[in-house]
Amino acid sequence: MSTAFWALVRKDIQLFLMDRRAVIMSFAVPIFIASFFGYIFGGGGNREDGARIPILVADQDGSAVSHEIIASLAKQKTLDVKPADAAAARDQVRRGKATVAVIIPKDFGQNSARAFFGNPNSEKPEVSLLYDPSHSAERGMVEGVLTGEIMQAVSKEMFGGATGRNMVNEALGQIQNSTGIPPQNKKALEDLLRSVQQLNSSQPAGGGPAGGLRIPFTTHDEAVTSGQNVEYNGYAHAFAGMTVQFVLFQAIDVGIGLLLQRQRGLWKRFRAAPLSRSLLLGSRTLSAAMIAFVVFQVNFLFSRIAFGVHVEGSLLGFLIICAAFSFAVAAFGLLIAALGNTPEGTRGLAIFVTLMAVMLGGAWIPTFVFPEWMQRLTIVVPTRWAIDGLDAVVWRGLGLTSALLPAAGLLAFALLSGALAVSRFRWEEF
């Protein structure tokens, strides 16, 4: 390339470094915001101070069963359990002060015991679950935990507690006096309940078998990545998303800067010199891409030093994606300048387009939380290619091949945008 080309590239980089605001916006701001998002979304995955779901429990029963349920819920690391009366609990949920409220009704212990032994004349007691509609996921989690704890507390009381002894005797008498149960079934139920009677009578007063009936399995949680002993680091996705966002904002500055230069007649004077259109626009593209690439490296270097984010997969793939997106961003900046009329009118539209691309690309929140139709739609958004590619090689631990397809898509977008920008670029204002 000619000496003039590199002189123009050097000029653009020097102007960027002289603009303190541009440097801060490109380096410090994405680091700060990415650190915040990474911390909120779990950080390194082993935080002990993670947010717990605030729930209120209104115990209108006061039985041994309800006390056992509340005590078990309070031991859950993911729940912040506090007592309240029913009216106050409803009001707290309505105001958004509590996510979920559990209301245990009066006589829950006795009625759950009758239902446990299958008494056909008794209805199952109903536990009310009040929840903030903006936290439906938390409601599902609380409901699952509550179901397990109720089952364990009721069965523990039935096989050794005072309520259990009374309920067994009551159920046995009802079965013996029933005329609607076939004889063979009646005998089987009587034998079962007499066995429970013997078990209860062998227990000391006030205590039964430890634990009651429990869920008959445990789960083993394993975070699966391609790397060995690799744990998900929430900062990895946060830094990918925020760096992509602020590099795109840099593209807006590139486009608006070109429009301002055209407005001042600078490009007209450049055209008077023996410099071709391709050389002038190509130098601006390269300088913008180089700055964007450095922003990527500085942000991820900070994430590694401060938060332990490592490129667990292909380092070459990581560099290829950074370079491909840097060129795509630079071409996007040229396209803004080519299609825009005035700097003032173009800036607002460019910011809107950028924010939409960032949002749909999964920079703010991962795309898996999107509705299914939106996930299919956003597969054509270049920012998603960049973020999915960075996720693949950074924390998923995937190899070079996982980076080639998104990088190819980004380069194709860069070539298309660049060609359109060159063909539509106006050197003078109307």
C-alpha positions as CSV (number, residue, x, y, z in Angstrom):
1,M,0.0,0.0,0.0
2,S,1.1,3.6,-0.6
3,T,2.7,5.9,1.9
4,A,-0.3,8.2,1.7
5,F,-2.6,5.3,2.7
6,W,-0.7,4.6,5.9
7,A,-0.3,8.3,6.6
8,L,-4.1,8.6,6.6
9,V,-4.4,5.5,8.9
10,R,-1.9,6.9,11.3
11,K,-3.7,10.3,11.3
12,D,-7.0,8.7,12.2
13,I,-5.4,6.7,15.1
14,Q,-3.7,9.8,16.4
15,L,-6.9,11.8,16.3
16,F,-8.6,9.0,18.2
17,L,-6.0,8.9,20.9
18,M,-6.1,12.7,21.3
19,D,-9.9,12.6,21.9
20,R,-10.0,11.8,25.6
21,R,-13.8,11.2,25.6
22,A,-13.4,8.7,22.7
23,V,-10.7,6.8,24.6
24,I,-12.7,6.7,27.8
25,M,-15.9,5.6,26.0
26,S,-14.1,2.9,24.1
27,F,-12.1,1.4,27.0
28,A,-13.2,2.4,30.5
29,V,-17.0,2.5,30.0
30,P,-17.4,-1.1,28.6
31,I,-15.1,-2.4,31.2
32,F,-17.2,-0.9,34.0
33,I,-20.6,-1.9,32.5
34,A,-19.4,-5.4,31.7
35,S,-18.1,-5.9,35.2
36,F,-21.5,-4.8,36.6
37,F,-23.4,-7.2,34.3
38,G,-21.1,-10.0,34.9
39,Y,-21.4,-9.6,38.7
40,I,-25.2,-9.4,38.5
41,F,-25.5,-12.5,36.3
42,G,-23.5,-14.7,38.6
43,G,-19.8,-13.7,38.1
44,G,-17.6,-16.8,38.4
45,G,-20.5,-19.0,39.2
46,N,-19.6,-19.8,42.8
47,R,-20.7,-16.6,44.5
48,E,-21.8,-17.0,48.1
49,D,-23.6,-13.7,48.2
50,G,-25.9,-14.4,45.3
51,A,-29.4,-13.0,45.6
52,R,-31.9,-15.2,47.4
53,I,-35.6,-15.3,46.6
54,P,-37.5,-13.3,49.3
55,I,-40.6,-15.3,50.4
56,L,-43.1,-14.8,53.2
57,V,-44.8,-17.6,55.0
58,A,-48.2,-17.2,56.7
59,D,-48.8,-20.1,59.1
60,Q,-52.5,-20.2,59.9
61,D,-52.2,-23.8,61.1
62,G,-49.5,-23.8,63.8
63,S,-49.2,-27.6,63.7
64,A,-46.1,-29.7,64.0
65,V,-46.3,-30.3,60.2
66,S,-46.5,-26.6,59.3
67,H,-43.6,-25.8,61.7
68,E,-41.5,-28.5,60.1
69,I,-42.3,-27.1,56.6
70,I,-41.2,-23.6,57.6
71,A,-38.0,-24.8,59.3
72,S,-37.1,-26.8,56.2
73,L,-37.7,-23.9,53.8
74,A,-35.6,-21.6,56.0
75,K,-32.6,-23.9,55.5
76,Q,-32.7,-23.5,51.7
77,K,-29.7,-21.5,50.6
78,T,-31.7,-20.0,47.7
79,L,-34.6,-18.7,49.8
80,D,-34.9,-15.8,52.2
81,V,-37.9,-16.9,54.4
82,K,-39.7,-14.5,56.7
83,P,-42.9,-15.0,58.7
84,A,-46.0,-12.8,58.0
85,D,-49.7,-12.9,58.4
86,A,-51.8,-13.6,55.3
87,A,-53.0,-10.0,54.7
88,A,-49.6,-8.5,55.1
89,A,-48.0,-11.1,52.9
90,R,-50.5,-10.4,50.1
91,D,-49.8,-6.6,50.4
92,Q,-46.0,-7.2,50.3
93,V,-46.3,-9.2,47.1
94,R,-48.6,-6.7,45.5
95,R,-46.1,-3.9,46.3
96,G,-43.2,-5.9,44.9
97,K,-41.5,-6.2,48.3
98,A,-41.7,-10.0,48.3
99,T,-41.5,-12.3,45.3
100,V,-43.6,-15.2,46.7
101,A,-45.9,-15.7,49.7
102,V,-46.9,-19.1,51.0
103,I,-50.1,-19.3,53.1
104,I,-50.5,-22.5,55.0
105,P,-54.3,-22.9,55.9
106,K,-55.8,-23.8,59.2
107,D,-56.0,-27.5,60.0
108,F,-53.5,-28.2,57.3
109,G,-51.6,-30.8,59.4
110,Q,-54.7,-32.9,60.1
111,N,-56.3,-32.6,56.6
112,S,-53.0,-33.4,54.9
113,A,-52.7,-36.5,57.0
114,R,-56.2,-37.7,56.0
115,A,-55.3,-37.1,52.4
116,F,-52.0,-38.9,52.8
117,F,-53.8,-42.0,53.9
118,G,-56.3,-41.7,51.1
119,N,-59.4,-40.9,53.1
120,P,-62.1,-40.5,50.4
121,N,-64.3,-38.3,52.7
122,S,-61.6,-35.6,53.1
123,E,-60.5,-33.0,50.6
124,K,-56.9,-32.2,50.0
125,P,-55.9,-29.0,51.8
126,E,-54.9,-26.1,49.6
127,V,-51.7,-24.1,50.1
128,S,-52.0,-20.7,48.6
129,L,-49.0,-19.4,46.6
130,L,-49.1,-15.7,46.0
131,Y,-46.5,-14.4,43.6
132,D,-45.3,-11.3,41.7
133,P,-46.3,-11.9,38.1
134,S,-42.9,-10.4,36.9
135,H,-41.2,-13.3,38.7
136,S,-42.9,-16.4,37.3
137,A,-39.6,-18.3,37.1
138,E,-39.0,-17.8,40.8
139,R,-42.6,-19.0,41.6
140,G,-41.9,-22.2,39.8
141,M,-38.7,-22.8,41.8
142,V,-40.4,-22.0,45.1
143,E,-43.3,-24.3,44.2
144,G,-41.0,-27.2,43.5
145,V,-39.0,-26.8,46.7
146,L,-42.3,-26.4,48.7
147,T,-43.8,-29.6,47.3
148,G,-40.8,-31.6,48.4
149,E,-40.7,-30.1,51.9
150,I,-44.4,-30.7,52.4
151,M,-44.2,-34.3,51.4
152,Q,-41.3,-34.9,53.7
153,A,-42.9,-33.0,56.7
154,V,-46.3,-34.8,56.3
155,S,-44.8,-38.2,56.0
156,K,-42.5,-37.7,58.9
157,E,-45.4,-36.7,61.1
158,M,-47.5,-39.7,59.8
159,F,-44.8,-42.2,60.6
160,G,-44.1,-41.4,64.2
161,G,-45.9,-38.1,65.2
162,A,-49.0,-37.8,67.4
163,T,-51.1,-36.6,64.5
164,G,-50.0,-39.7,62.6
165,R,-51.1,-42.0,65.3
166,N,-54.5,-40.5,65.5
167,M,-55.0,-40.4,61.7
168,V,-53.9,-44.1,61.4
169,N,-56.5,-45.1,64.0
170,E,-59.2,-43.0,62.3
171,A,-58.4,-44.3,58.8
172,L,-58.4,-47.9,60.1
173,G,-61.8,-47.6,61.7
174,Q,-63.2,-46.0,58.5
175,I,-61.9,-48.9,56.3
176,Q,-63.2,-51.5,58.7
177,N,-66.7,-49.9,58.6
178,S,-66.7,-49.3,54.9
179,T,-69.0,-51.4,52.7
180,G,-67.8,-50.0,49.4
181,I,-64.3,-51.5,49.4
182,P,-63.8,-55.0,47.9
183,P,-62.9,-57.5,50.6
184,Q,-59.4,-58.3,49.2
185,N,-58.6,-54.6,49.0
186,K,-59.9,-53.9,52.5
187,K,-57.7,-56.6,54.0
188,A,-54.6,-55.2,52.2
189,L,-55.4,-51.7,53.5
190,E,-56.0,-53.0,57.1
191,D,-52.7,-54.9,57.0
192,L,-50.9,-51.7,55.8
193,L,-52.4,-49.5,58.5
194,R,-51.7,-52.0,61.3
195,S,-48.1,-52.1,60.1
196,V,-48.0,-48.3,60.4
197,Q,-49.6,-48.6,63.9
198,Q,-46.8,-51.0,65.0
199,L,-44.2,-48.6,63.6
200,N,-45.7,-45.7,65.4
201,S,-46.0,-47.5,68.7
202,S,-42.3,-48.4,68.5
203,Q,-41.3,-44.8,68.2
204,P,-40.5,-42.6,71.3
205,A,-43.1,-40.0,72.2
206,G,-42.7,-36.9,70.0
207,G,-40.3,-38.4,67.5
208,G,-40.4,-40.6,64.5
209,P,-38.1,-41.8,61.9
210,A,-35.7,-39.1,60.9
211,G,-36.6,-37.4,57.7
212,G,-39.9,-39.0,56.6
213,L,-40.5,-39.9,53.0
214,R,-38.0,-38.2,50.7
215,I,-37.6,-37.8,47.0
216,P,-36.0,-41.2,46.1
217,F,-33.1,-39.7,44.1
218,T,-30.5,-37.0,44.1
219,T,-29.1,-35.0,41.2
220,H,-25.6,-34.3,40.2
221,D,-25.1,-30.9,38.6
222,E,-22.4,-30.8,35.9
223,A,-21.6,-27.7,33.8
224,V,-20.6,-29.2,30.5
225,T,-18.0,-27.3,28.3
226,S,-15.3,-28.6,26.0
227,G,-12.5,-27.7,28.4
228,Q,-11.5,-29.8,31.4
229,N,-12.4,-28.4,34.8
230,V,-13.9,-25.3,33.2
231,E,-16.6,-23.5,35.1
232,Y,-19.0,-21.0,33.5
233,N,-17.8,-17.4,34.1
234,G,-20.6,-14.9,33.8
235,Y,-18.0,-12.2,33.1
236,A,-17.0,-13.8,29.8
237,H,-20.4,-13.2,28.2
238,A,-20.8,-9.8,29.8
239,F,-17.4,-8.6,28.4
240,A,-18.3,-10.0,25.0
241,G,-21.6,-8.3,24.9
242,M,-20.5,-4.9,26.2
243,T,-17.4,-4.8,24.1
244,V,-19.5,-5.5,21.0
245,Q,-21.9,-2.8,22.0
246,F,-19.3,-0.1,22.5
247,V,-17.4,-1.0,19.4
248,L,-20.6,-0.4,17.5
249,F,-21.0,3.0,19.2
250,Q,-17.5,3.7,17.9
251,A,-18.7,2.9,14.4
252,I,-21.4,5.6,14.9
253,D,-18.6,8.0,15.7
254,V,-16.8,7.0,12.6
255,G,-19.8,7.6,10.4
256,I,-20.8,10.8,12.0
257,G,-17.2,12.0,11.8
258,L,-17.2,11.4,8.1
259,L,-20.4,13.3,7.7
260,L,-18.9,16.2,9.6
261,Q,-15.8,16.2,7.5
262,R,-18.0,16.2,4.3
263,Q,-20.0,19.1,5.8
264,R,-16.9,21.1,6.3
265,G,-15.6,20.4,2.8
266,L,-12.6,18.3,3.9
267,W,-13.4,15.3,1.6
268,K,-13.7,17.7,-1.3
269,R,-10.2,18.9,-0.7
270,F,-9.0,15.3,-0.3
271,R,-10.5,14.6,-3.7
272,A,-8.4,17.5,-5.2
273,A,-5.3,15.6,-4.2
274,P,-4.2,12.6,-6.3
275,L,-5.9,10.2,-3.9
276,S,-8.5,7.6,-5.1
277,R,-11.8,7.0,-3.5
278,S,-10.8,3.5,-2.5
279,L,-7.7,4.7,-0.8
280,L,-9.4,7.4,1.2
281,L,-12.3,5.2,2.4
282,G,-10.0,2.1,2.7
283,S,-7.7,4.0,5.1
284,R,-10.6,5.1,7.2
285,T,-11.9,1.5,7.3
286,L,-8.5,0.1,8.4
287,S,-7.9,2.6,11.1
288,A,-11.4,2.1,12.6
289,A,-10.9,-1.7,12.4
290,M,-7.5,-1.5,14.1
291,I,-8.9,0.6,17.0
292,A,-11.9,-1.8,17.4
293,F,-9.5,-4.7,17.5
294,V,-7.4,-3.1,20.2
295,V,-10.5,-2.3,22.2
296,F,-11.4,-6.0,22.1
297,Q,-8.0,-7.1,23.3
298,V,-7.8,-4.5,26.1
299,N,-11.3,-5.3,27.5
300,F,-10.6,-9.1,27.5
301,L,-7.2,-8.6,29.0
302,F,-8.8,-6.7,31.8
303,S,-11.4,-9.4,32.2
304,R,-8.7,-12.0,32.5
305,I,-6.7,-10.0,35.1
306,A,-9.6,-8.9,37.2
307,F,-12.1,-11.7,36.9
308,G,-10.2,-14.8,35.6
309,V,-11.8,-14.9,32.2
310,H,-9.7,-17.2,29.9
311,V,-10.0,-18.2,26.3
312,E,-10.7,-21.8,27.0
313,G,-11.0,-22.7,23.3
314,S,-9.1,-21.7,20.3
315,L,-7.0,-18.5,20.8
316,L,-6.7,-18.2,17.0
317,G,-10.4,-18.5,16.6
318,F,-10.9,-15.7,19.2
319,L,-8.5,-13.4,17.3
320,I,-10.2,-14.2,14.0
321,I,-13.7,-13.3,15.4
322,C,-12.3,-10.1,16.9
323,A,-10.7,-9.1,13.6
324,A,-13.8,-10.0,11.6
325,F,-16.2,-8.1,13.7
326,S,-13.8,-5.1,13.8
327,F,-13.9,-4.9,10.0
328,A,-17.6,-5.4,10.1
329,V,-18.0,-2.5,12.5
330,A,-15.7,-0.3,10.4
331,A,-17.7,-1.0,7.3
332,F,-20.9,-0.3,9.2
333,G,-19.5,3.1,10.1
334,L,-18.8,3.8,6.4
335,L,-22.3,2.7,5.6
336,I,-23.7,5.2,8.1
337,A,-21.8,8.0,6.4
338,A,-22.8,6.8,2.9
339,L,-26.6,6.6,3.7
340,G,-26.8,9.5,6.1
341,N,-27.7,13.1,5.1
342,T,-26.8,15.3,8.0
343,P,-24.8,14.4,11.2
344,E,-27.7,15.5,13.4
345,G,-30.4,13.5,11.6
346,T,-28.2,10.4,11.2
347,R,-27.0,10.1,14.8
348,G,-30.4,9.2,16.3
349,L,-31.2,6.6,13.6
350,A,-27.8,5.1,13.9
351,I,-28.1,4.8,17.7
352,F,-31.5,3.1,17.3
353,V,-30.2,0.6,14.8
354,T,-27.2,-0.1,17.0
355,L,-29.2,-0.6,20.1
356,M,-31.6,-3.0,18.3
357,A,-28.6,-5.0,16.9
358,V,-27.1,-5.2,20.4
359,M,-30.4,-6.2,22.0
360,L,-31.3,-8.8,19.4
361,G,-27.7,-10.1,19.2
362,G,-27.8,-11.2,22.9
363,A,-25.3,-8.6,24.2
364,W,-27.5,-7.6,27.1
365,I,-29.1,-10.9,27.9
366,P,-28.3,-14.4,26.4
367,T,-30.5,-15.3,23.4
368,F,-31.7,-18.5,25.0
369,V,-34.2,-16.5,27.1
370,F,-35.8,-15.1,24.0
371,P,-39.0,-16.6,22.6
372,E,-38.4,-19.3,20.1
373,W,-39.6,-17.2,17.2
374,M,-37.2,-14.4,18.1
375,Q,-34.3,-16.9,18.5
376,R,-34.9,-18.0,14.9
377,L,-35.2,-14.4,13.7
378,T,-32.0,-13.0,15.3
379,I,-29.9,-15.6,13.6
380,V,-29.4,-13.1,10.8
381,V,-28.2,-10.3,13.0
382,P,-24.4,-9.9,12.8
383,T,-24.0,-9.0,16.4
384,R,-25.3,-12.4,17.3
385,W,-22.7,-14.1,15.1
386,A,-20.0,-12.2,17.0
387,I,-21.3,-12.9,20.5
388,D,-22.1,-16.6,19.8
389,G,-18.6,-17.0,18.3
390,L,-16.9,-15.3,21.3
391,D,-18.9,-17.4,23.7
392,A,-17.9,-20.6,21.8
393,V,-14.2,-20.0,22.0
394,V,-14.0,-18.2,25.3
395,W,-16.0,-20.1,27.9
396,R,-17.4,-23.0,26.0
397,G,-13.9,-24.1,25.1
398,L,-14.6,-25.0,21.5
399,G,-12.1,-25.2,18.7
400,L,-11.1,-23.1,15.7
401,T,-13.9,-24.6,13.5
402,S,-16.6,-23.1,15.8
403,A,-15.2,-19.6,15.0
404,L,-14.9,-19.9,11.2
405,L,-18.6,-19.8,10.4
406,P,-19.4,-16.6,12.4
407,A,-16.2,-15.0,11.2
408,A,-17.1,-15.8,7.6
409,G,-20.6,-14.2,8.2
410,L,-19.0,-11.1,9.7
411,L,-16.5,-10.7,6.8
412,A,-19.3,-11.2,4.3
413,F,-21.3,-8.4,6.1
414,A,-18.2,-6.2,6.1
415,L,-17.6,-6.7,2.3
416,L,-21.3,-6.1,1.5
417,S,-21.5,-3.0,3.7
418,G,-18.2,-1.7,2.4
419,A,-19.1,-2.1,-1.3
420,L,-22.5,-0.4,-0.7
421,A,-20.8,2.4,1.2
422,V,-18.3,3.0,-1.5
423,S,-20.9,3.0,-4.3
424,R,-23.2,5.4,-2.4
425,F,-20.8,7.7,-0.7
426,R,-21.2,11.4,-1.6
427,W,-18.2,13.6,-1.5
428,E,-20.2,16.8,-1.3
429,E,-23.4,17.9,0.4
430,F,-26.4,18.8,-1.7
